[in-house]
């Protein structure tokens, strides 16, 4: 029968009757499961199955002990869809009742109901009082308005009504999504007879099939999935929200511990710093201080470290903040993961929230821009599209590939590509050719910066109409690949033209030269044309025309930009007219002789090898001719 992909969890003060209730509902004693496991009969642990009236099964997790509850609650947090809060009618609401409630609130558990147990032990009037007690305790939490069902596991009174209500809620609970990249925080690892290494847990995202390769983090050890069990039965696939046991080949028990993460390879990296939202519990005795020594619980992992308050001096009970958690051991997480924060010692629960990102560096406190971005990241957690939008806008420079982005948002590459296409359609992101993706705001920024630097450079070099791309690299500080992509984008937008030799010419830009420069330019052209294929070198030009070096350089740049002079190499400059003439002569010569005949070309141009060889090398380099051994032929177009 189908397994409903939701998990029901129990919570409440110790000895209030949680285990007894699970046994009464499922007929399974959680303690007996352990024995079965030890005898090798099952590899799935700690879960009882609860049958809905239509035969579908849901998993029920009962965790004995307060400390284990906290750890397992976090472990199952993304796993638990529905909670049964157990309150004994004779005791009423107790401190652990409140703490569990607060933790579930932090962890984002959204639904549940209340079992008022042990009604056989008290007067009906006291049951009423206990119910009122519960009503007051759940006010303002996700359980406000949830049904309260009095029952006795011993006499069976109220049990049927409770079961019906639980079924109704279970059916009304939306199935857990199995989108995203597969990831399972490891709850237990053991070696089972006939199975080898077995890892158990509740996958928080994605699916995995027998035969897939998974990675254990932080170690990075990989192994093939040999078998999967969900709710004590062999299945072909595991998915988010199912209590799962995975039998992994090539990985030994010593390679894995509780707190590790089992995931599709390549998407997760262990990190020691995370940015997060933090809500402080309302019941705290004093505000939380910056640099507090804390213990983070997320997934099945815990790590000690330091709390850094990013947007406040101290955090008052009941208030929220943006924080960075700096940890002593690495954790593996994804944006949106819930966590619980406790004091490093004693183990007092302080609050919790959602992890926003793996931080690449220490975040400075009170930085407006960074805080605004984290705020957006927090808002984007609900949807992968929003998250992608934020991730891309937070990338400081350069272009991102689909694969890089997939890793950041923890979604498979094809899904990431689809999300990018959607965002592009909405004008939020842009693809720069095939080179990669950039956020629309970042692109606008980069374009502005480029335009500003071009403006400035041409203001300082008024005689020029094109600029070397290497100068732009230096001026903008853009990385070469990104600048190239940006320039191609600007060219497609008809803002500029890309010229051979790494030159950039803004469109609609005319160089301006003073009359004296124009006159010098005319003199240079005349000097170059005198003996056009044996032209004077720049040094000779300068001497003959009495032009200082700087001035001559400016004049030559002007002529080259305008296309009136062609630079063959730093020493040889031809007028455009004669350069074209030489090219035509080479083409003609090749056509006539089948390949280039140098003596006849030399005679035709009236030049010598000293000029001819650099000219031919230039024509080779610009794709006119092709060198073949000792001869040259025309390059086919
Ligand atoms: P847990 O620590 O919350 O899991 O509590 P248990 O399920 O272990 O129950 C603690 C004690 O309360 C056990 O001795 C149970 O037999 C007893 N108990 C549980 N439910 C009921 C009930 O409805 N009526 C009575 N009289 N005792 C109960």
Boltz pocket constraint, residues with backbone or C-beta under 6 A from the ligand:
constraints:
  - pocket:
      binder: B
      contacts: [[A, 12], [A, 13], [A, 14], [A, 15], [A, 16], [A, 17], [A, 18], [A, 19], [A, 20], [A, 21], [A, 64], [A, 65], [A, 86], [A, 117], [A, 118], [A, 119], [A, 120], [A, 121], [A, 151], [A, 152], [A, 153], [A, 154], [A, 155]]
      max_distance: 6.0
